[in-house]
Amino acid sequence: MDIYHDLLAIGLLLAFAKLLEGVFKRFGLNAIIAYATAGVILGPVSGVVETSDSTQLLLSLGIFVFFFLIGLDELDIGGFLRAIRESWSWRRCCH
């Protein structure tokens, strides 16, 4: 029965975070701020969501994947490849 409690907690966090994301976007704020605010409000402030070890593991993995996707979105592959090409061409002509 513990897995149902963990899934309910994660579902509440996701639903509340998406609601706050819509509200925060109207004010021009980033979605990350909405997600963090939802976690703080439902977690330590109100105590609605109590985390167990398995919930903590799932949330940690979710944070890791979330920041990985943000980094992947911010990565400029074209600029990265241009910088490598310029570096190699500079080495060939000047050394």
Gaussian input, Z-matrix of N, CA and C with variables (Angstrom, degrees):
# hf/3-21g

backbone

0 1
 N
 C     1     B1
 C     2     B2     1     A1
 N     3     B3     2     A2     1     D1
 C     4     B4     3     A3     2     D2
 C     5     B5     4     A4     3     D3
 N     6     B6     5     A5     4     D4
 C     7     B7     6     A6     5     D5
 C     8     B8     7     A7     6     D6
 N     9     B9     8     A8     7     D7
 C    10    B10     9     A9     8     D8
 C    11    B11    10    A10     9     D9
 N    12    B12    11    A11    10    D10
 C    13    B13    12    A12    11    D11
 C    14    B14    13    A13    12    D12
 N    15    B15    14    A14    13    D13
 C    16    B16    15    A15    14    D14
 C    17    B17    16    A16    15    D15
 N    18    B18    17    A17    16    D16
 C    19    B19    18    A18    17    D17
 C    20    B20    19    A19    18    D18
 N    21    B21    20    A20    19    D19
 C    22    B22    21    A21    20    D20
 C    23    B23    22    A22    21    D21
 N    24    B24    23    A23    22    D22
 C    25    B25    24    A24    23    D23
 C    26    B26    25    A25    24    D24
 N    27    B27    26    A26    25    D25
 C    28    B28    27    A27    26    D26
 C    29    B29    28    A28    27    D27
 N    30    B30    29    A29    28    D28
 C    31    B31    30    A30    29    D29
 C    32    B32    31    A31    30    D30
 N    33    B33    32    A32    31    D31
 C    34    B34    33    A33    32    D32
 C    35    B35    34    A34    33    D33
 N    36    B36    35    A35    34    D34
 C    37    B37    36    A36    35    D35
 C    38    B38    37    A37    36    D36
 N    39    B39    38    A38    37    D37
 C    40    B40    39    A39    38    D38
 C    41    B41    40    A40    39    D39
 N    42    B42    41    A41    40    D40
 C    43    B43    42    A42    41    D41
 C    44    B44    43    A43    42    D42
 N    45    B45    44    A44    43    D43
 C    46    B46    45    A45    44    D44
 C    47    B47    46    A46    45    D45
 N    48    B48    47    A47    46    D46
 C    49    B49    48    A48    47    D47
 C    50    B50    49    A49    48    D48
 N    51    B51    50    A50    49    D49
 C    52    B52    51    A51    50    D50
 C    53    B53    52    A52    51    D51
 N    54    B54    53    A53    52    D52
 C    55    B55    54    A54    53    D53
 C    56    B56    55    A55    54    D54
 N    57    B57    56    A56    55    D55
 C    58    B58    57    A57    56    D56
 C    59    B59    58    A58    57    D57
 N    60    B60    59    A59    58    D58
 C    61    B61    60    A60    59    D59
 C    62    B62    61    A61    60    D60
 N    63    B63    62    A62    61    D61
 C    64    B64    63    A63    62    D62
 C    65    B65    64    A64    63    D63
 N    66    B66    65    A65    64    D64
 C    67    B67    66    A66    65    D65
 C    68    B68    67    A67    66    D66
 N    69    B69    68    A68    67    D67
 C    70    B70    69    A69    68    D68
 C    71    B71    70    A70    69    D69
 N    72    B72    71    A71    70    D70
 C    73    B73    72    A72    71    D71
 C    74    B74    73    A73    72    D72
 N    75    B75    74    A74    73    D73
 C    76    B76    75    A75    74    D74
 C    77    B77    76    A76    75    D75
 N    78    B78    77    A77    76    D76
 C    79    B79    78    A78    77    D77
 C    80    B80    79    A79    78    D78
 N    81    B81    80    A80    79    D79
 C    82    B82    81    A81    80    D80
 C    83    B83    82    A82    81    D81
 N    84    B84    83    A83    82    D82
 C    85    B85    84    A84    83    D83
 C    86    B86    85    A85    84    D84
 N    87    B87    86    A86    85    D85
 C    88    B88    87    A87    86    D86
 C    89    B89    88    A88    87    D87
 N    90    B90    89    A89    88    D88
 C    91    B91    90    A90    89    D89
 C    92    B92    91    A91    90    D90
 N    93    B93    92    A92    91    D91
 C    94    B94    93    A93    92    D92
 C    95    B95    94    A94    93    D93
 N    96    B96    95    A95    94    D94
 C    97    B97    96    A96    95    D95
 C    98    B98    97    A97    96    D96
 N    99    B99    98    A98    97    D97
 C   100   B100    99    A99    98    D98
 C   101   B101   100   A100    99    D99
 N   102   B102   101   A101   100   D100
 C   103   B103   102   A102   101   D101
 C   104   B104   103   A103   102   D102
 N   105   B105   104   A104   103   D103
 C   106   B106   105   A105   104   D104
 C   107   B107   106   A106   105   D105
 N   108   B108   107   A107   106   D106
 C   109   B109   108   A108   107   D107
 C   110   B110   109   A109   108   D108
 N   111   B111   110   A110   109   D109
 C   112   B112   111   A111   110   D110
 C   113   B113   112   A112   111   D111
 N   114   B114   113   A113   112   D112
 C   115   B115   114   A114   113   D113
 C   116   B116   115   A115   114   D114
 N   117   B117   116   A116   115   D115
 C   118   B118   117   A117   116   D116
 C   119   B119   118   A118   117   D117
 N   120   B120   119   A119   118   D118
 C   121   B121   120   A120   119   D119
 C   122   B122   121   A121   120   D120
 N   123   B123   122   A122   121   D121
 C   124   B124   123   A123   122   D122
 C   125   B125   124   A124   123   D123
 N   126   B126   125   A125   124   D124
 C   127   B127   126   A126   125   D125
 C   128   B128   127   A127   126   D126
 N   129   B129   128   A128   127   D127
 C   130   B130   129   A129   128   D128
 C   131   B131   130   A130   129   D129
 N   132   B132   131   A131   130   D130
 C   133   B133   132   A132   131   D131
 C   134   B134   133   A133   132   D132
 N   135   B135   134   A134   133   D133
 C   136   B136   135   A135   134   D134
 C   137   B137   136   A136   135   D135
 N   138   B138   137   A137   136   D136
 C   139   B139   138   A138   137   D137
 C   140   B140   139   A139   138   D138
 N   141   B141   140   A140   139   D139
 C   142   B142   141   A141   140   D140
 C   143   B143   142   A142   141   D141
 N   144   B144   143   A143   142   D142
 C   145   B145   144   A144   143   D143
 C   146   B146   145   A145   144   D144
 N   147   B147   146   A146   145   D145
 C   148   B148   147   A147   146   D146
 C   149   B149   148   A148   147   D147
 N   150   B150   149   A149   148   D148
 C   151   B151   150   A150   149   D149
 C   152   B152   151   A151   150   D150
 N   153   B153   152   A152   151   D151
 C   154   B154   153   A153   152   D152
 C   155   B155   154   A154   153   D153
 N   156   B156   155   A155   154   D154
 C   157   B157   156   A156   155   D155
 C   158   B158   157   A157   156   D156
 N   159   B159   158   A158   157   D157
 C   160   B160   159   A159   158   D158
 C   161   B161   160   A160   159   D159
 N   162   B162   161   A161   160   D160
 C   163   B163   162   A162   161   D161
 C   164   B164   163   A163   162   D162
 N   165   B165   164   A164   163   D163
 C   166   B166   165   A165   164   D164
 C   167   B167   166   A166   165   D165
 N   168   B168   167   A167   166   D166
 C   169   B169   168   A168   167   D167
 C   170   B170   169   A169   168   D168
 N   171   B171   170   A170   169   D169
 C   172   B172   171   A171   170   D170
 C   173   B173   172   A172   171   D171
 N   174   B174   173   A173   172   D172
 C   175   B175   174   A174   173   D173
 C   176   B176   175   A175   174   D174
 N   177   B177   176   A176   175   D175
 C   178   B178   177   A177   176   D176
 C   179   B179   178   A178   177   D177
 N   180   B180   179   A179   178   D178
 C   181   B181   180   A180   179   D179
 C   182   B182   181   A181   180   D180
 N   183   B183   182   A182   181   D181
 C   184   B184   183   A183   182   D182
 C   185   B185   184   A184   183   D183
 N   186   B186   185   A185   184   D184
 C   187   B187   186   A186   185   D185
 C   188   B188   187   A187   186   D186
 N   189   B189   188   A188   187   D187
 C   190   B190   189   A189   188   D188
 C   191   B191   190   A190   189   D189
 N   192   B192   191   A191   190   D190
 C   193   B193   192   A192   191   D191
 C   194   B194   193   A193   192   D192
 N   195   B195   194   A194   193   D193
 C   196   B196   195   A195   194   D194
 C   197   B197   196   A196   195   D195
 N   198   B198   197   A197   196   D196
 C   199   B199   198   A198   197   D197
 C   200   B200   199   A199   198   D198
 N   201   B201   200   A200   199   D199
 C   202   B202   201   A201   200   D200
 C   203   B203   202   A202   201   D201
 N   204   B204   203   A203   202   D202
 C   205   B205   204   A204   203   D203
 C   206   B206   205   A205   204   D204
 N   207   B207   206   A206   205   D205
 C   208   B208   207   A207   206   D206
 C   209   B209   208   A208   207   D207
 N   210   B210   209   A209   208   D208
 C   211   B211   210   A210   209   D209
 C   212   B212   211   A211   210   D210
 N   213   B213   212   A212   211   D211
 C   214   B214   213   A213   212   D212
 C   215   B215   214   A214   213   D213
 N   216   B216   215   A215   214   D214
 C   217   B217   216   A216   215   D215
 C   218   B218   217   A217   216   D216
 N   219   B219   218   A218   217   D217
 C   220   B220   219   A219   218   D218
 C   221   B221   220   A220   219   D219
 N   222   B222   221   A221   220   D220
 C   223   B223   222   A222   221   D221
 C   224   B224   223   A223   222   D222
 N   225   B225   224   A224   223   D223
 C   226   B226   225   A225   224   D224
 C   227   B227   226   A226   225   D225
 N   228   B228   227   A227   226   D226
 C   229   B229   228   A228   227   D227
 C   230   B230   229   A229   228   D228
 N   231   B231   230   A230   229   D229
 C   232   B232   231   A231   230   D230
 C   233   B233   232   A232   231   D231
 N   234   B234   233   A233   232   D232
 C   235   B235   234   A234   233   D233
 C   236   B236   235   A235   234   D234
 N   237   B237   236   A236   235   D235
 C   238   B238   237   A237   236   D236
 C   239   B239   238   A238   237   D237
 N   240   B240   239   A239   238   D238
 C   241   B241   240   A240   239   D239
 C   242   B242   241   A241   240   D240
 N   243   B243   242   A242   241   D241
 C   244   B244   243   A243   242   D242
 C   245   B245   244   A244   243   D243
 N   246   B246   245   A245   244   D244
 C   247   B247   246   A246   245   D245
 C   248   B248   247   A247   246   D246
 N   249   B249   248   A248   247   D247
 C   250   B250   249   A249   248   D248
 C   251   B251   250   A250   249   D249
 N   252   B252   251   A251   250   D250
 C   253   B253   252   A252   251   D251
 C   254   B254   253   A253   252   D252
 N   255   B255   254   A254   253   D253
 C   256   B256   255   A255   254   D254
 C   257   B257   256   A256   255   D255
 N   258   B258   257   A257   256   D256
 C   259   B259   258   A258   257   D257
 C   260   B260   259   A259   258   D258
 N   261   B261   260   A260   259   D259
 C   262   B262   261   A261   260   D260
 C   263   B263   262   A262   261   D261
 N   264   B264   263   A263   262   D262
 C   265   B265   264   A264   263   D263
 C   266   B266   265   A265   264   D264
 N   267   B267   266   A266   265   D265
 C   268   B268   267   A267   266   D266
 C   269   B269   268   A268   267   D267
 N   270   B270   269   A269   268   D268
 C   271   B271   270   A270   269   D269
 C   272   B272   271   A271   270   D270
 N   273   B273   272   A272   271   D271
 C   274   B274   273   A273   272   D272
 C   275   B275   274   A274   273   D273
 N   276   B276   275   A275   274   D274
 C   277   B277   276   A276   275   D275
 C   278   B278   277   A277   276   D276
 N   279   B279   278   A278   277   D277
 C   280   B280   279   A279   278   D278
 C   281   B281   280   A280   279   D279
 N   282   B282   281   A281   280   D280
 C   283   B283   282   A282   281   D281
 C   284   B284   283   A283   282   D282

   B1=1.4411
   B2=1.5265
   B3=1.3247
   B4=1.4519
   B5=1.5263
   B6=1.3283
   B7=1.4641
   B8=1.5280
   B9=1.3196
   B10=1.4590
   B11=1.5204
   B12=1.3033
   B13=1.4625
   B14=1.5328
   B15=1.3246
   B16=1.4674
   B17=1.5277
   B18=1.3312
   B19=1.4597
   B20=1.5266
   B21=1.3102
   B22=1.4592
   B23=1.5278
   B24=1.3206
   B25=1.4664
   B26=1.5276
   B27=1.3190
   B28=1.4632
   B29=1.5280
   B30=1.3244
   B31=1.4586
   B32=1.5249
   B33=1.3254
   B34=1.4652
   B35=1.5271
   B36=1.3243
   B37=1.4631
   B38=1.5288
   B39=1.3226
   B40=1.4622
   B41=1.5266
   B42=1.3228
   B43=1.4646
   B44=1.5282
   B45=1.3148
   B46=1.4618
   B47=1.5264
   B48=1.3452
   B49=1.4623
   B50=1.5220
   B51=1.3234
   B52=1.4621
   B53=1.5331
   B54=1.3243
   B55=1.4661
   B56=1.5339
   B57=1.3222
   B58=1.4602
   B59=1.5191
   B60=1.3268
   B61=1.4568
   B62=1.5248
   B63=1.3328
   B64=1.4597
   B65=1.5183
   B66=1.3283
   B67=1.4677
   B68=1.5336
   B69=1.3224
   B70=1.4615
   B71=1.5305
   B72=1.3234
   B73=1.4651
   B74=1.5253
   B75=1.3212
   B76=1.4647
   B77=1.5300
   B78=1.3319
   B79=1.4644
   B80=1.5263
   B81=1.3429
   B82=1.4593
   B83=1.5190
   B84=1.3222
   B85=1.4573
   B86=1.5213
   B87=1.3075
   B88=1.4508
   B89=1.5337
   B90=1.3308
   B91=1.4659
   B92=1.5256
   B93=1.3193
   B94=1.4694
   B95=1.5239
   B96=1.3073
   B97=1.4657
   B98=1.5278
   B99=1.3135
   B100=1.4672
   B101=1.5184
   B102=1.3344
   B103=1.4606
   B104=1.5253
   B105=1.3202
   B106=1.4687
   B107=1.5243
   B108=1.3183
   B109=1.4626
   B110=1.5229
   B111=1.3178
   B112=1.4663
   B113=1.5228
   B114=1.3147
   B115=1.4590
   B116=1.5097
   B117=1.3201
   B118=1.4671
   B119=1.5199
   B120=1.3327
   B121=1.4743
   B122=1.5248
   B123=1.3286
   B124=1.4666
   B125=1.5229
   B126=1.3067
   B127=1.4537
   B128=1.5135
   B129=1.3205
   B130=1.4674
   B131=1.5278
   B132=1.3142
   B133=1.4681
   B134=1.5261
   B135=1.3348
   B136=1.4663
   B137=1.5275
   B138=1.3194
   B139=1.4573
   B140=1.5145
   B141=1.3307
   B142=1.4675
   B143=1.5185
   B144=1.3258
   B145=1.4661
   B146=1.5196
   B147=1.3039
   B148=1.4605
   B149=1.5224
   B150=1.3013
   B151=1.4628
   B152=1.5161
   B153=1.3153
   B154=1.4586
   B155=1.5235
   B156=1.3183
   B157=1.4676
   B158=1.5223
   B159=1.3282
   B160=1.4641
   B161=1.5301
   B162=1.3269
   B163=1.4592
   B164=1.5188
   B165=1.3150
   B166=1.4670
   B167=1.5239
   B168=1.3265
   B169=1.4616
   B170=1.5308
   B171=1.3234
   B172=1.4640
   B173=1.5246
   B174=1.3263
   B175=1.4571
   B176=1.5270
   B177=1.3277
   B178=1.4637
   B179=1.5186
   B180=1.3192
   B181=1.4614
   B182=1.5269
   B183=1.3184
   B184=1.4569
   B185=1.5170
   B186=1.3184
   B187=1.4652
   B188=1.5193
   B189=1.3364
   B190=1.4582
   B191=1.5302
   B192=1.3191
   B193=1.4694
   B194=1.5269
   B195=1.3285
   B196=1.4544
   B197=1.5275
   B198=1.3253
   B199=1.4586
   B200=1.5213
   B201=1.3241
   B202=1.4617
   B203=1.5278
   B204=1.3203
   B205=1.4635
   B206=1.5282
   B207=1.3263
   B208=1.4646
   B209=1.5265
   B210=1.3195
   B211=1.4609
   B212=1.5159
   B213=1.3051
   B214=1.4586
   B215=1.5223
   B216=1.3124
   B217=1.4543
   B218=1.5321
   B219=1.3234
   B220=1.4600
   B221=1.5220
   B222=1.3065
   B223=1.4585
   B224=1.5217
   B225=1.3185
   B226=1.4541
   B227=1.5284
   B228=1.3214
   B229=1.4587
   B230=1.5214
   B231=1.3333
   B232=1.4568
   B233=1.5221
   B234=1.3122
   B235=1.4662
   B236=1.5110
   B237=1.3061
   B238=1.4658
   B239=1.5276
   B240=1.3257
   B241=1.4673
   B242=1.5269
   B243=1.3417
   B244=1.4661
   B245=1.5206
   B246=1.3198
   B247=1.4676
   B248=1.5212
   B249=1.3191
   B250=1.4724
   B251=1.5165
   B252=1.3398
   B253=1.4707
   B254=1.5188
   B255=1.3414
   B256=1.4637
   B257=1.5168
   B258=1.2978
   B259=1.4620
   B260=1.5211
   B261=1.3266
   B262=1.4616
   B263=1.5227
   B264=1.3298
   B265=1.4604
   B266=1.5239
   B267=1.3329
   B268=1.4461
   B269=1.5175
   B270=1.3215
   B271=1.4667
   B272=1.5174
   B273=1.3228
   B274=1.4631
   B275=1.5266
   B276=1.3070
   B277=1.4679
   B278=1.5158
   B279=1.3151
   B280=1.4668
   B281=1.5153
   B282=1.2951
   B283=1.4875
   B284=1.4803
   A1=112.25
   A2=117.97
   A3=121.66
   A4=111.60
   A5=117.35
   A6=120.62
   A7=110.18
   A8=118.67
   A9=121.42
   A10=111.28
   A11=116.16
   A12=121.25
   A13=109.88
   A14=117.36
   A15=121.70
   A16=111.49
   A17=116.66
   A18=119.96
   A19=111.62
   A20=117.20
   A21=121.15
   A22=110.35
   A23=116.80
   A24=120.88
   A25=110.72
   A26=117.32
   A27=120.92
   A28=110.30
   A29=117.10
   A30=120.63
   A31=112.55
   A32=116.27
   A33=119.93
   A34=111.23
   A35=115.79
   A36=119.66
   A37=111.53
   A38=116.50
   A39=119.99
   A40=111.82
   A41=116.64
   A42=120.02
   A43=110.99
   A44=117.13
   A45=120.79
   A46=111.33
   A47=116.44
   A48=120.15
   A49=111.32
   A50=117.55
   A51=120.40
   A52=111.09
   A53=117.53
   A54=120.19
   A55=111.00
   A56=115.78
   A57=119.27
   A58=111.83
   A59=117.67
   A60=120.69
   A61=110.49
   A62=117.25
   A63=121.00
   A64=112.01
   A65=116.59
   A66=120.54
   A67=110.07
   A68=116.97
   A69=120.57
   A70=111.68
   A71=117.39
   A72=119.80
   A73=111.25
   A74=117.34
   A75=120.41
   A76=111.36
   A77=115.97
   A78=120.94
   A79=112.34
   A80=116.56
   A81=120.95
   A82=113.96
   A83=117.52
   A84=121.22
   A85=110.41
   A86=116.24
   A87=123.70
   A88=111.20
   A89=115.44
   A90=121.21
   A91=111.68
   A92=117.24
   A93=120.06
   A94=110.01
   A95=116.67
   A96=120.46
   A97=110.06
   A98=117.11
   A99=120.54
   A100=111.16
   A101=117.46
   A102=120.68
   A103=111.23
   A104=116.06
   A105=119.67
   A106=110.94
   A107=116.85
   A108=120.94
   A109=111.12
   A110=117.15
   A111=120.49
   A112=110.74
   A113=116.91
   A114=119.78
   A115=113.16
   A116=116.45
   A117=120.18
   A118=110.94
   A119=116.40
   A120=119.00
   A121=111.52
   A122=117.42
   A123=119.18
   A124=113.03
   A125=117.34
   A126=120.46
   A127=113.21
   A128=116.65
   A129=120.19
   A130=115.17
   A131=118.32
   A132=119.63
   A133=111.65
   A134=117.13
   A135=119.64
   A136=113.16
   A137=117.81
   A138=120.67
   A139=114.03
   A140=117.87
   A141=121.08
   A142=110.73
   A143=116.03
   A144=121.26
   A145=108.83
   A146=115.52
   A147=122.09
   A148=107.44
   A149=117.25
   A150=119.35
   A151=111.19
   A152=114.22
   A153=120.63
   A154=107.49
   A155=117.32
   A156=120.61
   A157=111.67
   A158=117.41
   A159=119.67
   A160=111.17
   A161=117.92
   A162=120.03
   A163=110.20
   A164=116.69
   A165=121.04
   A166=110.45
   A167=117.41
   A168=121.01
   A169=110.82
   A170=117.16
   A171=120.68
   A172=111.87
   A173=117.11
   A174=120.35
   A175=111.45
   A176=117.52
   A177=120.61
   A178=111.23
   A179=117.09
   A180=120.33
   A181=110.85
   A182=116.97
   A183=120.65
   A184=112.26
   A185=116.94
   A186=120.76
   A187=110.51
   A188=116.82
   A189=120.94
   A190=110.62
   A191=117.40
   A192=121.42
   A193=110.40
   A194=117.13
   A195=121.78
   A196=111.02
   A197=117.44
   A198=119.89
   A199=111.80
   A200=118.13
   A201=120.71
   A202=109.94
   A203=117.16
   A204=120.65
   A205=111.84
   A206=117.22
   A207=120.26
   A208=109.60
   A209=117.36
   A210=120.77
   A211=111.82
   A212=116.97
   A213=120.88
   A214=110.77
   A215=116.48
   A216=121.09
   A217=111.22
   A218=117.13
   A219=121.41
   A220=112.92
   A221=117.96
   A222=121.89
   A223=110.00
   A224=116.57
   A225=123.01
   A226=107.69
   A227=116.34
   A228=120.83
   A229=111.05
   A230=117.57
   A231=120.28
   A232=112.14
   A233=116.86
   A234=121.36
   A235=111.88
   A236=116.68
   A237=121.34
   A238=110.55
   A239=117.26
   A240=120.71
   A241=111.72
   A242=117.83
   A243=120.71
   A244=111.00
   A245=116.38
   A246=120.10
   A247=110.83
   A248=117.38
   A249=120.03
   A250=109.89
   A251=117.84
   A252=120.70
   A253=111.74
   A254=116.59
   A255=119.86
   A256=110.81
   A257=117.04
   A258=121.00
   A259=110.60
   A260=117.17
   A261=120.45
   A262=111.12
   A263=118.51
   A264=120.28
   A265=110.60
   A266=118.93
   A267=121.65
   A268=111.23
   A269=116.86
   A270=120.69
   A271=111.28
   A272=117.52
   A273=120.41
   A274=111.62
   A275=117.65
   A276=118.95
   A277=112.97
   A278=118.30
   A279=120.40
   A280=114.57
   A281=118.14
   A282=119.88
   A283=110.80
   D1=-16.72
   D2=-178.56
   D3=-66.44
   D4=-32.70
   D5=-179.26
   D6=-65.75
   D7=-33.27
   D8=178.24
   D9=-67.49
   D10=-38.48
   D11=176.67
   D12=-64.14
   D13=-42.90
   D14=179.19
   D15=-65.14
   D16=-42.99
   D17=178.88
   D18=-66.58
   D19=-36.96
   D20=176.70
   D21=-64.27
   D22=-42.39
   D23=179.16
   D24=-62.47
   D25=-45.10
   D26=179.97
   D27=-66.94
   D28=-39.57
   D29=177.00
   D30=-62.28
   D31=-42.37
   D32=176.98
   D33=-62.64
   D34=-43.11
   D35=178.85
   D36=-61.81
   D37=-44.65
   D38=-179.57
   D39=-65.28
   D40=-45.25
   D41=-178.73
   D42=-63.81
   D43=-44.85
   D44=-179.95
   D45=-67.35
   D46=-36.44
   D47=178.19
   D48=-65.52
   D49=-40.65
   D50=178.49
   D51=-67.13
   D52=-37.73
   D53=175.75
   D54=-62.77
   D55=-46.04
   D56=178.64
   D57=-66.59
   D58=-32.15
   D59=177.83
   D60=-60.61
   D61=-43.62
   D62=177.83
   D63=-63.01
   D64=-41.40
   D65=179.42
   D66=-67.18
   D67=-44.75
   D68=-176.59
   D69=-68.44
   D70=-32.58
   D71=178.32
   D72=-65.44
   D73=-31.56
   D74=177.29
   D75=-64.68
   D76=-27.77
   D77=177.66
   D78=-94.35
   D79=2.79
   D80=177.90
   D81=80.24
   D82=20.41
   D83=-179.94
   D84=-95.75
   D85=157.44
   D86=-176.34
   D87=-75.57
   D88=154.07
   D89=179.62
   D90=-66.45
   D91=-30.68
   D92=-179.36
   D93=-61.54
   D94=-38.75
   D95=178.46
   D96=-64.32
   D97=-38.24
   D98=178.10
   D99=-65.15
   D100=-42.14
   D101=-179.83
   D102=-65.36
   D103=-43.15
   D104=179.34
   D105=-65.41
   D106=-41.58
   D107=179.05
   D108=-63.69
   D109=-41.44
   D110=178.03
   D111=-61.57
   D112=-42.31
   D113=178.48
   D114=-63.72
   D115=-40.31
   D116=179.97
   D117=-70.16
   D118=-42.63
   D119=-178.14
   D120=-66.17
   D121=-45.84
   D122=-177.75
   D123=-79.07
   D124=-21.24
   D125=-178.00
   D126=-90.91
   D127=-97.69
   D128=-173.60
   D129=-66.48
   D130=-33.05
   D131=-174.39
   D132=-72.75
   D133=-54.10
   D134=-175.99
   D135=-98.27
   D136=-23.00
   D137=-179.14
   D138=75.06
   D139=15.80
   D140=179.62
   D141=-65.28
   D142=-41.35
   D143=-178.95
   D144=-107.11
   D145=115.53
   D146=174.68
   D147=-101.06
   D148=127.77
   D149=-177.28
   D150=-93.47
   D151=133.70
   D152=171.54
   D153=-99.03
   D154=-177.53
   D155=179.77
   D156=-64.06
   D157=-40.93
   D158=-179.34
   D159=-70.48
   D160=-37.28
   D161=176.13
   D162=-65.09
   D163=-41.46
   D164=179.17
   D165=-61.62
   D166=-39.94
   D167=177.95
   D168=-64.30
   D169=-45.70
   D170=179.00
   D171=-63.29
   D172=-41.28
   D173=178.99
   D174=-67.25
   D175=-37.15
   D176=177.38
   D177=-65.47
   D178=-42.18
   D179=176.44
   D180=-64.70
   D181=-38.56
   D182=177.94
   D183=-63.96
   D184=-40.93
   D185=177.43
   D186=-64.19
   D187=-41.46
   D188=178.45
   D189=-60.46
   D190=-48.33
   D191=-179.60
   D192=-65.53
   D193=-39.13
   D194=179.89
   D195=-60.37
   D196=-49.12
   D197=-179.81
   D198=-70.93
   D199=-30.04
   D200=174.39
   D201=-62.88
   D202=-44.60
   D203=179.70
   D204=-66.67
   D205=-36.77
   D206=176.13
   D207=-63.41
   D208=-44.46
   D209=178.31
   D210=-64.48
   D211=-38.64
   D212=179.02
   D213=-65.96
   D214=-36.75
   D215=178.69
   D216=-69.19
   D217=-33.32
   D218=-178.07
   D219=-84.16
   D220=-12.08
   D221=-177.19
   D222=-72.33
   D223=125.38
   D224=177.96
   D225=-98.92
   D226=91.96
   D227=-175.44
   D228=-65.39
   D229=-39.48
   D230=178.45
   D231=-61.18
   D232=-45.26
   D233=177.26
   D234=-64.69
   D235=-37.77
   D236=178.05
   D237=-63.40
   D238=-45.62
   D239=179.40
   D240=-67.20
   D241=-37.31
   D242=176.17
   D243=-62.11
   D244=-41.62
   D245=179.54
   D246=-64.13
   D247=-38.87
   D248=178.06
   D249=-66.67
   D250=-44.14
   D251=179.05
   D252=-61.55
   D253=-42.98
   D254=179.09
   D255=-64.66
   D256=-38.31
   D257=178.59
   D258=-63.99
   D259=-44.03
   D260=-179.86
   D261=-68.57
   D262=-39.84
   D263=-179.77
   D264=-68.43
   D265=-35.23
   D266=177.15
   D267=-65.54
   D268=-39.76
   D269=179.94
   D270=-66.41
   D271=-38.33
   D272=-178.29
   D273=-70.21
   D274=-39.51
   D275=-175.39
   D276=-82.43
   D277=-27.23
   D278=-171.17
   D279=-107.70
   D280=-2.11
   D281=179.78
   D282=-116.57

